[in-house]
Amino acid sequence: MGSPRRYNESGSLSSAAMTSSNKTLIDVVATAAIRPALYDFSVGTSGTPADNVVVWQVQRFTASGTRTGVTPTALDSGDPASTGVSGQQHTVEPTYTTEVWRDGMNQRASYRWVAAPGGEIVCPATASNGVGIAAKSSAYTGDAIAQMMHAE
């Protein structure tokens, strides 16, 4: 069997400011035919530097909410389009069910997570289920960015 196909998707809050409630920056959604496996992600802020805390979360969901579609980019230009779909700039948050990662960090810091082999966050092969990256801060109100890499 060959290597899995790998894709990248990036998202931001864009015109929506971060608040003390979770705001989803990017997600990837499974279908009945594919189980996306999140194996790498990075998060950070892109606003004016200051010393504020941002709480980041990676969570599973059962409905993706309302968002702007993002086309996952194949990391190998010979691969077909991604079967999983992605979105950013959520105006209605996903229906989150399970938190799989959480960390609070200084707004000036960026962070990258890479799964240990076999430690990927795998979505079920169920339509509308997936995983998203959200952030919140009681002090920082600027933009934030997130990038996910998933395998199919």
VMD Tcl script that draws the C-alpha trace (Angstrom):
set ca {
  {0.00 0.00 0.00}
  {1.29 3.47 -0.86}
  {1.67 6.47 1.40}
  {-1.47 8.32 2.44}
  {-2.34 11.49 0.57}
  {-1.47 14.60 2.62}
  {-3.16 18.00 2.58}
  {-2.76 21.43 4.17}
  {-5.44 23.96 5.09}
  {-5.03 27.35 6.75}
  {-7.57 29.59 8.44}
  {-7.95 32.76 10.44}
  {-10.51 34.82 12.29}
  {-10.04 37.51 9.62}
  {-12.60 40.26 10.20}
  {-13.93 38.66 13.42}
  {-12.02 39.64 16.55}
  {-11.06 37.04 19.13}
  {-13.25 37.15 22.24}
  {-13.58 35.35 25.58}
  {-15.71 32.70 23.80}
  {-14.20 30.06 21.53}
  {-13.92 31.08 17.88}
  {-13.05 28.38 15.35}
  {-10.24 29.25 12.94}
  {-10.09 26.11 10.77}
  {-11.62 22.66 10.58}
  {-11.53 19.50 8.50}
  {-14.69 17.44 7.95}
  {-14.92 13.74 7.19}
  {-17.32 12.02 4.81}
  {-18.72 8.49 4.86}
  {-15.88 7.63 2.44}
  {-12.85 9.13 4.20}
  {-11.35 9.45 7.70}
  {-9.09 12.51 7.76}
  {-6.21 12.11 10.22}
  {-4.79 15.33 11.69}
  {-1.04 14.82 11.99}
  {0.35 18.38 12.27}
  {-0.99 21.80 13.24}
  {0.33 25.23 14.15}
  {-1.35 28.22 15.82}
  {-0.45 31.84 16.48}
  {-1.68 35.42 16.49}
  {-1.13 38.07 13.85}
  {-2.18 41.21 15.75}
  {-0.19 43.88 17.57}
  {2.26 42.16 19.98}
  {1.32 42.31 23.66}
  {1.41 40.09 26.74}
  {-1.99 38.39 26.70}
  {-2.98 34.76 27.17}
  {-4.71 32.88 24.35}
  {-6.30 29.50 25.08}
  {-6.15 27.16 22.09}
  {-8.25 24.02 21.69}
  {-8.47 21.16 19.22}
  {-11.87 19.50 19.45}
  {-13.95 16.86 17.70}
  {-17.39 17.83 16.39}
  {-20.53 16.24 14.98}
  {-21.66 19.25 12.89}
  {-19.33 21.78 11.27}
  {-21.38 24.94 11.78}
  {-21.50 27.78 9.24}
  {-18.20 28.86 7.71}
  {-16.32 29.93 4.62}
  {-15.01 26.97 2.63}
  {-11.27 26.39 2.30}
  {-9.82 24.12 -0.38}
  {-7.21 21.78 1.13}
  {-3.93 21.93 -0.79}
  {-2.32 18.62 -1.78}
  {1.27 18.49 -0.48}
  {2.12 16.20 -3.41}
  {1.04 17.95 -6.60}
  {0.31 14.54 -8.16}
  {-2.42 13.72 -5.64}
  {-6.11 14.25 -6.40}
  {-8.28 16.78 -4.61}
  {-8.96 16.11 -0.94}
  {-12.11 14.16 -0.15}
  {-12.33 15.82 3.27}
  {-13.49 19.45 3.22}
  {-12.36 22.41 5.31}
  {-13.64 25.77 6.46}
  {-12.60 28.93 8.28}
  {-14.11 32.13 9.70}
  {-17.04 30.38 11.39}
  {-20.14 32.50 11.97}
  {-21.87 29.56 13.66}
  {-19.57 27.38 15.76}
  {-19.33 23.61 15.19}
  {-21.15 21.28 17.58}
  {-18.09 20.27 19.61}
  {-18.19 17.02 21.57}
  {-14.67 16.13 22.75}
  {-11.57 18.17 23.49}
  {-8.40 16.40 22.33}
  {-5.81 19.13 23.00}
  {-5.74 22.40 24.95}
  {-3.01 24.86 25.86}
  {-2.82 28.42 27.09}
  {0.07 30.49 25.77}
  {1.31 34.03 25.51}
  {-0.07 35.89 22.52}
  {3.50 36.53 21.31}
  {4.15 32.78 21.04}
  {3.32 30.50 18.15}
  {3.06 26.75 18.58}
  {3.40 23.65 16.40}
  {2.18 20.15 17.25}
  {3.32 17.09 15.30}
  {1.83 13.68 16.05}
  {4.09 10.87 17.14}
  {3.81 7.98 14.64}
  {0.41 6.38 15.23}
  {-0.70 9.35 17.37}
  {-2.71 11.19 14.72}
  {-6.14 12.59 15.61}
  {-8.39 10.50 13.37}
  {-11.93 11.50 12.45}
  {-14.70 8.90 12.07}
  {-15.90 8.08 8.56}
  {-19.18 9.86 9.28}
  {-20.54 12.81 7.30}
  {-20.31 16.18 9.10}
  {-17.93 14.85 11.78}
  {-14.46 16.30 12.04}
  {-11.96 18.25 14.08}
  {-11.48 21.99 14.52}
  {-9.03 24.46 16.05}
  {-10.55 27.20 18.19}
  {-9.12 30.00 20.33}
  {-10.30 32.46 22.96}
  {-8.85 35.26 25.06}
  {-10.32 37.64 27.60}
  {-7.71 40.33 26.73}
  {-6.53 39.84 23.12}
  {-9.04 41.01 20.49}
  {-7.00 40.78 17.27}
  {-6.67 38.19 14.53}
  {-5.27 34.69 14.87}
  {-4.12 32.07 12.38}
  {-4.06 28.28 12.34}
  {-2.81 25.66 9.94}
  {-3.74 21.98 9.82}
  {-2.22 19.09 7.91}
  {-4.27 15.94 7.44}
  {-3.78 12.61 5.74}
  {-6.38 10.54 3.89}
}
mol new
graphics top color blue
foreach p $ca { graphics top sphere $p radius 0.5 }
foreach p [lrange $ca 0 end-1] q [lrange $ca 1 end] { graphics top cylinder $p $q radius 0.2 }
display resetview
